Amino acid sequence: MAAEDDDPRVRQLGQYIRLQRQMADLSLRGMADLTKVSNAYLSQIERGLHQPSLRVLQAIAKALNIPPDTLLAEAGLLSKPAGPTAGPRNRTEEAIRSDPDLTAEERDALLRIYRSFVEGRSPGA
């Protein structure tokens, strides 16, 4: 096994990716098709056996409709947002993405609608 399996951050990242994939009603094979990464490697990432590269993390973020900085923060490659950047908008989008009662299509629709309402507004407006 790879040395990464001793790192709890790698396991946490894998668990986060698996949860997001499952909430998106996306199979491992389906995510492999979207990311152009083998399903065997994605499975190893989800089990915390490998720390994915930046390219793979970006592909996973795109496939799961997650902001890349959120996934990079989960991977420990970027500080988790604090202060104004972790404001209501980010919390609202995260709540929509993590709601298990919504289908993937419903989450996508809600995110598009929400973003259409807040685009172009100044912070705090």
N, C-alpha and C positions, 0 to 999 in steps of 0.2 A: 504494500500500500504506500501511497505517497506520504511525505512528511506532513502535508497539510492536514491529515486526519486528526492530528493532535491539537489543532488550533480551533478553539470553540467559535471564533468568528467565521471560519470557513463553514462549519456545520450550521451556524445561525443563518448565514447567507443562503445556503442550500435549502434550509427549511423555509425561508422567506420566499425564495423563487418557486419552490414546490407549491406553497400555499397560494401564491399569486396565480400560478398556472392553473391550479385546480379551480380557483374562483372564476377564472376566465373560461372555464369549461373547455380547456385545451388539453389534448392528450400530449404525451411526451413526443410521440411521432409527429403530431401536428406542429408542436413547437420546433422540432428539429427541421421540418420543412420551411417554417418561417425564418428561422435563424441561420439556416445553412450550416448547422452544427449537428453531428451525429447524435441520435437519441441515446446511444450508449454513453457518450461523453456527458450529455445533459443529465442523465441519470446519476453519473458519478458526481457531478456538481451538486445536484439536489441532495445526495447522500453525504455531502461534505468531504468527499475524497479528493477533490481538486479545487484549487482556487482558479477561477476562470480568468482569461486575459481581458484586457480592456475592450478589445474588439468583440469578444464573446458577450461580455456584460452589456455592451451597447446593443448588440443584436437581440439579447434577451429582453432588455428594457423596451425596445421597439415592438417586439412580438407581443409583449404583455401590456402595452400601452401604459407604461410606467415612465415617469420622467427619469432620464439616465442618472441625474444627480441623486435621486432617491436610491436607486440600486447601487450606485457607487458608494453612498454613505453606508448602506447595509453591508457592503463588502469591506468597509473600513478604509477605503481609498479616498474618501472625502469626508470632511466633518459634516455631521448631521446639522441641518439648518437650525439656527437659533435666532432669537430676536425677530426683527421684522420679516425676514425671509420665511420664517415658519408661521406666518400669520394665518388669518382666517382662510385665505384662498387655498393655501397648501393643505390645511387641515380639512377643508371641505372636500377637496379633490381626493385626499387620502381616504376619507370616510366613504365617499362614493366607490372608490376602487376596492375597498375592503368589505363592503356590505355583502354578506353571503346570500341575502335574499334576492339579489338582483342577478339577472342573467348577464352574460358578457355584452350582449347587444344593448341591454338596458343601461349598463354602466357606461358604455361608449356614448350612447345617446345623451344621458344625463351630463357627462363630462363636456360634450360638445355644446349643449345648451347652456350649461353653467359658464363655460369659457366665453360664449358669445355675449353673455350678460356683463361679464367683468372686463373683457378686452378693452383697452384704451382708457380705462378709468385710472385716475391717479390714486396712489396708495392712501387709504383712509377715507376715500370719497364715498 
